[in-house]
Amino acid sequence: MAMTARYLVAGCGYVGVRLARGLLPRGPVVGLTRSEASAEQLDAQGIDAVVWDLDVAESALPRGFGTPSVVFYLVPPPATGVLDPRLKRFLALLPAPPARIVYVSTTGVYGNTGSVLIDETTPVNPSTDRARRRVDAETSLTQWCERQGVGWTIVRTPGIYGPGRLPIERLKRGEPMIRHAEAGYSSRIHVDDLVAALLLAGSAPRAVERIYNVSDGNPATMTEYFERVATLTGLPAPALVSRAEAEKAVSPGLWSYLTESRRIDSSRIRDELGFAPRFKDLRLGILSSLPAP
Ligand SMILES: NC(=O)c1ccc[n+]([C@@H]2O[C@H](COP(=O)([O-])OP(=O)(O)OC[C@H]3O[C@@H](n4cnc5c(N)ncnc54)[C@H](OP(=O)(O)O)[C@@H]3O)[C@@H](O)[C@H]2O)c1
């Protein structure tokens, strides 16, 4: 294994493995995962892997692990609380500060903003503990980077979809959706476009000390998204119900997303970094995510 990688992808899961593959032509890459099983999957794809469980206080990077130049951090915060101790542990145990860190955050930090178009100048206003943990992570990261002289970039992403990440099982289970008149806005990004945005964020000099929203540029409702997936997969369209009925019928996890409405403006990353999503059209993005017939 390359013990001094140019790039470290911390949290090398669904997005991270695609990012690691995109980085390979640029220099040695190491992916960090929590489990041996995920590390073996990375190895099988030609990506060197390190197992480091950030929930275990005494765990550490292997001896001799050199400091990478650029860190992409995609480990989610823990499932409870309002803080992100994982990120703090990661930063504290790095052998030396890297040149840059790109942090993958979520647009959930803006809270429930209704139909107003929100850009990066909109103040964070988390309304769930999940979003509070993200705000804690963003704050910890920027403060640490500023103390250490490390260049930081935060990329705030909405719902990520792609191969293996479509709501097929929910549609098969017949989970209803909120009827159009009551449904809030949500945004999406195809995983390949997110990876392209992260590659820009990790290399463009302009991206240092910047926050970027990323999205396909087409805010829609979750109801429209589910209906589109149903049409393109030949599954039955979801039944449309009132908000009150939906709360009783969908999983608590999905409901927590349905309670908020956000219309994301992602023009900054387009204007400053030249980001141009391939899958602006949700239909094409969904079709590209379906298994070959
Ligand atoms: N899915 C969405 O729609 C969405 C939207 C906005 C933001 N995000 C965020 O985007 C990021 C990437 O998402 P993803 O879908 O690629 O996530 P994912 O597939 O769940 O991958 C998460 C990665 O983090 C690692 N990890 C988890 N807990 C860890 C710990 N305690 N110590 C070390 N590593 C740990 C996992 O390792 P193991 O595989 O070994 O467990 C895995 O490599 C995440 O932060 C996610 O919350 C996602």
The ligand as an ORCA input file, in Angstrom:
! r2SCAN-3c Opt
* xyz 0 1
  N     -27.250     10.125      0.946
  C     -27.596     11.376      0.789
  O     -28.601     11.681      0.141
  C     -26.745     12.464      1.421
  C     -27.152     13.785      1.345
  C     -26.340     14.780      1.882
  C     -25.130     14.445      2.476
  N     -24.769     13.134      2.558
  C     -23.470     12.829      3.197
  O     -22.510     12.552      2.197
  C     -21.480     11.726      2.770
  C     -21.213     10.538      1.861
  O     -22.422      9.794      1.729
  P     -22.403      8.264      1.274
  O     -23.757      7.983      0.769
  O     -21.218      7.979      0.424
  O     -22.218      7.530      2.688
  P     -21.960      5.971      2.961
  O     -22.068      5.159      1.718
  O     -22.804      5.598      4.128
  O     -20.408      5.922      3.396
  C     -20.001      6.389      4.658
  C     -18.528      6.026      4.860
  O     -18.140      6.480      6.166
  C     -17.528      5.398      6.868
  N     -17.802      5.517      8.286
  C     -19.000      5.547      8.910
  N     -18.828      5.620     10.246
  C     -17.491      5.640     10.458
  C     -16.689      5.689     11.621
  N     -17.219      5.695     12.855
  N     -15.344      5.689     11.467
  C     -14.792      5.658     10.246
  N     -15.500      5.602      9.103
  C     -16.835      5.596      9.220
  C     -18.154      4.141      6.290
  O     -17.330      3.016      6.535
  P     -17.982      1.521      6.562
  O     -18.487      1.255      5.162
  O     -16.848      0.629      6.938
  O     -19.091      1.573      7.580
  C     -18.234      4.534      4.815
  O     -16.959      4.349      4.225
  C     -21.965     11.344      4.162
  O     -21.413     12.210      5.123
  C     -23.462     11.575      4.056
  O     -24.071     11.785      5.311
  C     -25.532     12.152      2.036
*
